[in-house]
């Protein structure tokens, strides 16, 4: 089951908050490395 | 000494050339044939198309890189492949007699032919639509976009229509980036209220992107890419029409057929529609001059590889091994294909057929990360074959991860991007028996300024990697 999505004011603030986004930037880098690690890369 | 020839120096061909040059360049002959003198970083052309980046920032010359990596470079267009006699003919850039280039192993990584002719009135050369699929097209789009900006500054209202211009088009991600970047740019110019932005696409749903959409965890809930990107479009005031097969464009109107068989029209002032991709036109000539293209290419011109072709969609969807592993032609085992040039076994997204018989089916994307990965796999197998006589690498699109950073504003201060990570690219319902057929711990979607930083970082790191600079092999494709 999937959820219908609407962005809230809190979401909008979070998307533009530099400190939170710096944290997300680090997390995204780690997530990409995790995806590459899961990938077969034989 | 083995001779390896690579046709094409895009993401797939150039990545393969770097690996081959690094491992074999000193002892064997590696030659790249390419129509252009430069490597072009195609993903940034969405920014060129709105004047936020100069085209020179998206390229670097190939010759110095190849010289450093002990790779030969022929600047010209490959016109024919002679697989029995093992040579390729090349028409040199700037004219002159065709020359033959011998090979023991051939990698075809030509990218697509932009088949504007398949839709009446499509394309900037003979039609009415803009394009961001080549550098000159992106610059022409930018100029046309600026004309519309001038109109809006004079108080006029402008209708932008962005999407796909053929029922089997792919690369919807680039069009998505373009429309969201136009939105951001218009907001920045305080002209957004003067523009109507419309998404017109062959996808079965918004956010499908030719990969059957994505299901991912967002704020603790499983959310579909359709739900996520519909929310983005609502946020940006973009209206959308999907399941549309565009069949004609004139100077003011786009004509389409919807999946329910109805016909309709969309008026526009500025439109950028992605064309159908086909294989690059080359002739395939056998030992006694006969046409052997059936052995090498499918009717669309893409190179046949070790996939299982001809399966109906339902069977393909449940058979992950139908997707190629080695990217090797089954008839000529010394011929490989990577990137957009290889023929996929079928669509990833659900194909639709209208009551009038028109097939609407977004083709599988093989650009960017998939191109680079397939180029690396072929290169490593060629290294294996030349050094050990057998191949040891393989990766199907059902085993491959990909990250798509869809820019939605380039600014490092107030830009944004949707970051979508999918694993595997093609759903594998045997390994992941959930609704989406993907690993929900890796598959991920989010949107924010951090994505805009990622997009810039990825351009910088890729340009570093593809120049073969220090540590290039550590940067994943």
Boltz contact constraints between the chains, C-beta under 6 A:
constraints:
  - contact:
      token1: [A, 2]
      token2: [B, 222]
      max_distance: 6.0
  - contact:
      token1: [A, 2]
      token2: [B, 223]
      max_distance: 6.0
  - contact:
      token1: [A, 2]
      token2: [B, 224]
      max_distance: 6.0
  - contact:
      token1: [A, 2]
      token2: [B, 227]
      max_distance: 6.0
  - contact:
      token1: [A, 3]
      token2: [B, 221]
      max_distance: 6.0
  - contact:
      token1: [A, 3]
      token2: [B, 223]
      max_distance: 6.0
  - contact:
      token1: [A, 4]
      token2: [B, 227]
      max_distance: 6.0
  - contact:
      token1: [A, 5]
      token2: [B, 223]
      max_distance: 6.0
  - contact:
      token1: [A, 5]
      token2: [B, 227]
      max_distance: 6.0
  - contact:
      token1: [A, 5]
      token2: [B, 228]
      max_distance: 6.0
  - contact:
      token1: [A, 5]
      token2: [B, 231]
      max_distance: 6.0
  - contact:
      token1: [A, 6]
      token2: [B, 231]
      max_distance: 6.0
  - contact:
      token1: [A, 7]
      token2: [B, 231]
      max_distance: 6.0
  - contact:
      token1: [A, 7]
      token2: [B, 235]
      max_distance: 6.0
  - contact:
      token1: [A, 15]
      token2: [B, 448]
      max_distance: 6.0
  - contact:
      token1: [A, 16]
      token2: [B, 449]
      max_distance: 6.0
  - contact:
      token1: [A, 21]
      token2: [B, 448]
      max_distance: 6.0
  - contact:
      token1: [A, 21]
      token2: [B, 449]
      max_distance: 6.0
  - contact:
      token1: [A, 21]
      token2: [B, 450]
      max_distance: 6.0
  - contact:
      token1: [A, 24]
      token2: [B, 448]
      max_distance: 6.0
  - contact:
      token1: [A, 24]
      token2: [B, 450]
      max_distance: 6.0
  - contact:
      token1: [A, 25]
      token2: [B, 450]
      max_distance: 6.0
  - contact:
      token1: [A, 25]
      token2: [B, 453]
      max_distance: 6.0
  - contact:
      token1: [A, 28]
      token2: [B, 419]
      max_distance: 6.0
  - contact:
      token1: [A, 28]
      token2: [B, 450]
      max_distance: 6.0
  - contact:
      token1: [A, 28]
      token2: [B, 454]
      max_distance: 6.0
  - contact:
      token1: [A, 31]
      token2: [B, 421]
      max_distance: 6.0
  - contact:
      token1: [A, 31]
      token2: [B, 444]
      max_distance: 6.0
  - contact:
      token1: [A, 32]
      token2: [B, 403]
      max_distance: 6.0
  - contact:
      token1: [A, 35]
      token2: [B, 401]
      max_distance: 6.0
  - contact:
      token1: [A, 35]
      token2: [B, 421]
      max_distance: 6.0
  - contact:
      token1: [A, 35]
      token2: [B, 423]
      max_distance: 6.0
  - contact:
      token1: [A, 35]
      token2: [B, 442]
      max_distance: 6.0
  - contact:
      token1: [A, 36]
      token2: [B, 476]
      max_distance: 6.0
  - contact:
      token1: [A, 38]
      token2: [B, 401]
      max_distance: 6.0
  - contact:
      token1: [A, 38]
      token2: [B, 423]
      max_distance: 6.0
  - contact:
      token1: [A, 38]
      token2: [B, 442]
      max_distance: 6.0
  - contact:
      token1: [A, 39]
      token2: [B, 400]
      max_distance: 6.0
  - contact:
      token1: [A, 39]
      token2: [B, 401]
      max_distance: 6.0
  - contact:
      token1: [A, 40]
      token2: [B, 395]
      max_distance: 6.0
  - contact:
      token1: [A, 40]
      token2: [B, 399]
      max_distance: 6.0
  - contact:
      token1: [A, 42]
      token2: [B, 393]
      max_distance: 6.0
  - contact:
      token1: [A, 42]
      token2: [B, 394]
      max_distance: 6.0
  - contact:
      token1: [A, 42]
      token2: [B, 395]
      max_distance: 6.0
